[in-house]
Structure formats: structure tokens, C-alpha cells
Amino acid sequence: MPIPWITLQEGDITQVAVDAIVNAANSSLLGGGGVDGAIHRAGGPRILEECRALRASQYGKGLPPGQAVATTAGDLPARWVIHTVGPVHSTTEDRSDLLAACHRNVLRIADELGARTVAFPAISTGIYGWPLADAARIAIGTVRETDASVVRDVRFVLFGETAFNHFKTHLDR
């Protein structure tokens, strides 16, 4: 069944009360800058502890781009954090399938967890250099095309007016 509600909001994803928030993680799962750093700082040490355990047990070489994994949300107002590694944008190789896989895999894990509400950031648009307009097209299109049995509300929580406007353009289509 397609996801019935896709909404946008401008703001701080660490402040959103949903079942699961999505972390645009780096492959180490150990925190970093941007959304990743903000989630680790606001969520507290429990998230990092679980990420370390995941690395030790399954992802010693790091989580590959396009894949996703869940941890507790620690001190965040969400129940879970679903970490996904977006691809670095390339001008010589089409990596859009990996960016779409991030969104599909997050929704699959959200379904497995029983999460009805999920908040995404604009994956790969920060330091990974993905152009906002293209990232918005891929993200909105993938969420619209992905069937979910449990997820009922996907919210894109976007940092700044520019990101919000790019996503709005694609949501309105």
C-alpha cells in the first residue's frame, strides 16, 4: 500500500516527535558533521553505544551506501534512529539508485520496527554534494513508489528555506 501522507517542514530533525528519524550517517556509524553530528549530540551516548556494537558485530568495514540500520533514539523525542549512508554525488557516474535505495531501505526497516511515522532529512545534500533539486526528485519519487504496510506518515524535515522549496516543488508535482 502506498504511504498516504508525505509532508514537509523546515526545522531541526532532532526536535521532531515521530516514531523514527532518519540519520544521514557516514559509513563509520560513529557520528560526524551535519545531521549525523546533530543526532548524535542531541540523542546522547546510547546511540553511539549501539552504533559501536553494530560496527563490532556486523559492519566492521562500515555501513555501505544505500543500506540502513536502526538503533535506539536515546534522548531524542523519537523511538528509533534509522541510520542510512547516502552516496557521494558524482558527475561521472549515476549513483541515483543508491540514493533511492537509502529511502527504500529506511522504509523497509521502519515497517519491520512498526514505525508509523518517519522523518527524513535531505540525504546526501550536505558534504556529499548531491544537488538539492535532484535529491528532492529522487527522495519524493522513491517514497511515493514504495509500498509500506505500517508507515503512514513520512515527513521531510529540511534545514533551511532553500531545501524546503526544492522539496516542495517535487511534492507539488
C-alpha positions as CSV (number, residue, x, y, z in Angstrom):
1,M,0.0,0.0,0.0
2,P,1.4,3.4,-0.9
3,I,2.2,5.8,2.0
4,P,-0.8,8.0,2.5
5,W,0.9,11.2,3.9
6,I,4.0,12.9,2.7
7,T,4.6,16.3,4.3
8,L,7.4,18.8,4.5
9,Q,8.6,21.0,7.3
10,E,11.5,23.3,7.8
11,G,13.4,22.8,11.0
12,D,15.6,20.6,13.2
13,I,15.0,16.9,12.8
14,T,16.3,16.2,16.3
15,Q,13.2,18.1,17.7
16,V,10.6,16.1,15.8
17,A,8.4,13.7,17.7
18,V,7.9,10.8,15.4
19,D,8.4,7.0,15.7
20,A,11.7,7.1,13.7
21,I,14.0,9.8,12.5
22,V,16.5,9.1,9.7
23,N,20.2,9.9,10.2
24,A,22.2,10.8,7.1
25,A,25.1,8.9,8.5
26,N,28.6,8.3,7.4
27,S,29.7,4.7,6.9
28,S,31.5,4.5,10.3
29,L,28.2,5.0,12.1
30,L,30.2,6.8,14.8
31,G,28.9,10.4,14.2
32,G,30.2,13.2,12.2
33,G,29.0,16.6,11.0
34,G,25.7,17.9,9.7
35,V,22.6,15.9,10.5
36,D,24.7,13.0,11.7
37,G,26.5,15.1,14.3
38,A,23.3,16.8,15.4
39,I,21.6,13.5,16.0
40,H,24.5,12.0,18.0
41,R,24.8,15.2,20.1
42,A,21.1,15.5,20.8
43,G,20.5,11.8,21.3
44,G,23.2,11.2,23.8
45,P,25.6,8.3,24.3
46,R,23.2,5.4,23.9
47,I,23.0,5.9,20.1
48,L,26.8,5.9,19.8
49,E,27.0,2.8,22.1
50,E,24.6,0.9,19.8
51,C,26.4,2.1,16.7
52,R,29.7,0.8,18.1
53,A,28.1,-2.5,18.8
54,L,26.7,-2.7,15.3
55,R,30.2,-2.0,13.9
56,A,31.7,-4.6,16.1
57,S,29.2,-7.3,15.2
58,Q,28.2,-6.6,11.5
59,Y,29.7,-3.5,10.0
60,G,33.4,-3.6,10.8
61,K,34.2,-2.1,7.4
62,G,31.4,0.4,7.7
63,L,27.8,0.5,6.5
64,P,27.7,0.6,2.7
65,P,25.9,3.4,0.8
66,G,22.3,2.7,0.3
67,Q,22.0,0.4,3.3
68,A,20.2,1.2,6.6
69,V,20.2,0.0,10.2
70,A,18.3,1.1,13.3
71,T,19.2,2.0,16.8
72,T,17.5,3.5,19.8
73,A,16.9,7.2,19.7
74,G,18.4,7.9,23.1
75,D,17.3,11.2,24.4
76,L,15.5,12.3,21.2
77,P,11.7,12.6,21.1
78,A,11.6,9.6,18.6
79,R,11.7,5.9,19.4
80,W,14.3,4.9,16.9
81,V,17.0,6.4,14.6
82,I,17.4,4.7,11.3
83,H,20.9,5.3,10.0
84,T,21.5,5.3,6.3
85,V,24.6,6.1,4.3
86,G,23.9,8.3,1.3
87,P,26.1,8.2,-1.8
88,V,28.6,10.9,-2.6
89,H,27.4,12.7,-5.7
90,S,29.4,12.1,-8.8
91,T,29.4,14.0,-12.1
92,T,30.9,10.9,-13.9
93,E,28.8,8.1,-12.5
94,D,25.0,7.9,-12.0
95,R,24.6,6.9,-8.3
96,S,20.9,7.8,-8.1
97,D,20.0,4.2,-7.5
98,L,22.0,4.3,-4.2
99,L,20.2,7.4,-3.1
100,A,16.8,5.8,-3.9
101,A,17.9,2.6,-2.0
102,C,18.5,4.7,1.1
103,H,14.9,5.8,1.2
104,R,13.5,2.3,0.3
105,N,15.7,0.6,2.9
106,V,14.7,3.1,5.6
107,L,11.1,2.5,4.9
108,R,11.6,-1.3,5.0
109,I,13.2,-1.1,8.4
110,A,10.6,1.3,9.6
111,D,7.9,-1.3,8.6
112,E,9.9,-4.0,10.4
113,L,10.0,-1.9,13.6
114,G,6.3,-1.0,13.4
115,A,7.1,2.7,12.9
116,R,4.0,4.6,11.6
117,T,5.7,8.0,11.4
118,V,9.2,8.6,9.8
119,A,11.1,11.9,9.4
120,F,13.8,12.1,6.7
121,P,16.4,14.8,6.2
122,A,17.7,15.7,2.7
123,I,20.1,12.7,2.4
124,S,23.5,13.3,0.7
125,T,22.9,17.1,0.1
126,G,25.4,18.3,2.6
127,I,29.1,17.4,2.5
128,Y,28.2,14.6,0.0
129,G,27.4,17.3,-2.6
130,W,24.1,16.0,-4.1
131,P,22.3,18.8,-5.8
132,L,19.1,19.7,-3.8
133,A,16.7,19.6,-6.8
134,D,17.8,16.1,-7.9
135,A,17.9,14.8,-4.3
136,A,14.3,16.1,-3.8
137,R,13.1,14.4,-7.0
138,I,14.7,11.1,-6.0
139,A,13.5,11.2,-2.4
140,I,9.9,12.2,-3.1
141,G,9.6,9.9,-6.1
142,T,11.0,6.9,-4.2
143,V,8.8,7.4,-1.1
144,R,5.8,7.7,-3.4
145,E,6.7,4.5,-5.2
146,T,7.5,2.5,-2.1
147,D,4.8,0.3,-0.5
148,A,4.7,0.1,3.2
149,S,2.4,-1.9,5.4
150,V,2.9,0.1,8.7
151,V,4.3,3.5,7.8
152,R,1.5,6.0,7.3
153,D,3.3,9.4,7.6
154,V,6.6,10.4,6.0
155,R,7.8,13.8,6.9
156,F,10.8,15.5,5.3
157,V,12.4,17.8,7.9
158,L,14.5,20.2,5.9
159,F,17.2,22.6,7.1
160,G,16.6,25.9,5.5
161,E,14.3,27.6,3.1
162,T,16.2,26.6,0.0
163,A,16.0,22.8,0.8
164,F,12.3,23.2,1.7
165,N,11.5,25.0,-1.6
166,H,13.2,22.3,-3.7
167,F,11.3,19.5,-1.9
168,K,8.0,21.5,-2.2
169,T,8.5,21.8,-5.9
170,H,8.7,18.0,-6.3
171,L,6.0,17.2,-3.7
172,D,3.5,19.5,-5.6
173,R,4.1,17.7,-8.9
